[in-house]
Amino acid sequence: MPRTALVVVRAFGFLAPRMDMHKCSASIITIAPELDNAIATISYLSKSKVIAAIGHSAGSYDDALRAIEAGAGLVTHFSNGMSKLSDGDRTFATAILYQSNIPFEIILDGHHVNSIDTKTIFEVAAPRAVLITDAMSATGMPDGDYQIGSLKVIVKDSTARLENGLSLAGSTLTMQKAVSNALELGISNQIVENAAKLLPSALLRGVS
């Protein structure tokens, strides 16, 4: 679990009663709901016009549902940094897809979510999908060595991975390519427009 997520949760859990969130410039904060104070923090943020997103999580089916009940309003890059749909019937991912109605981000670069899961996701919950890129500094650049903070990233065939060669490290996806990929998968123009433009705009208007 990223240390930053833990710091955010603990900081907000301790400081929430003393903070004026109307002066906060953040529109979205991602929290792993299984961490200490996370549920209280999600509730606080959701009442303070900040989107409490859930993700980067090793949480369970029940953790996801508790977070949603507390006011979580978005899922950070669904099926990445969390369980996969193939991991079982009662997982963090299945709770989000089948037992909630909140929007979820998805990275359609052909690497972050496999084609079978992508098909299932859009069959079950297409109106809730939000296209994102998760793009890092190598976007639009040649293959080679890059950095994300202190982490070395190797980009090969336009796919960004950590030095171990296993873990994805963001993407080099553009929104134009994400839209193109969605259309190539047979997703309708209406759903793609909603995912790339209308739903993201509506989410941000709600906290502006």
HELIX and SHEET records of a PDB file:
HELIX    1   1 ARG A    3  LEU A   15  1                                  13    
HELIX    2   2 ALA A   16  ARG A   18  5                                   3    
HELIX    3   3 MET A   21  LYS A   23  5                                   3    
HELIX    4   4 ALA A   38  SER A   46  1                                   9    
HELIX    5   5 TYR A   61  ALA A   70  1                                  10    
HELIX    6   6 LEU A   85  ASP A   87  5                                   3    
HELIX    7   7 PHE A   92  GLN A   99  1                                   8    
HELIX    8   8 SER A  115  ALA A  125  1                                  11    
HELIX    9   9 ALA A  126  ARG A  128  5                                   3    
HELIX   10  10 MET A  175  GLU A  184  1                                  10    
HELIX   11  11 ASN A  189  GLU A  193  1                                   5    
HELIX   12  12 ASN A  194  LEU A  198  3                                   5    
HELIX   13  13 LEU A  199  ARG A  205  1                                   7    
SHEET    1   A 3 ILE A  28  ILE A  31  0                                        
SHEET    2   A 3 ILE A  51  ILE A  54  1                                        
SHEET    3   A 3 LEU A  74  VAL A  75  1                                        
SHEET    1   B 2 PHE A 104  ILE A 107  0                                        
SHEET    2   B 2 ALA A 129  ILE A 132  1                                        
SHEET    1   C 3 GLY A 144  ILE A 148  0                                        
SHEET    2   C 3 LEU A 151  LYS A 156 -1                                        
SHEET    3   C 3 THR A 159  LEU A 162 -1                                        
END                                                                             
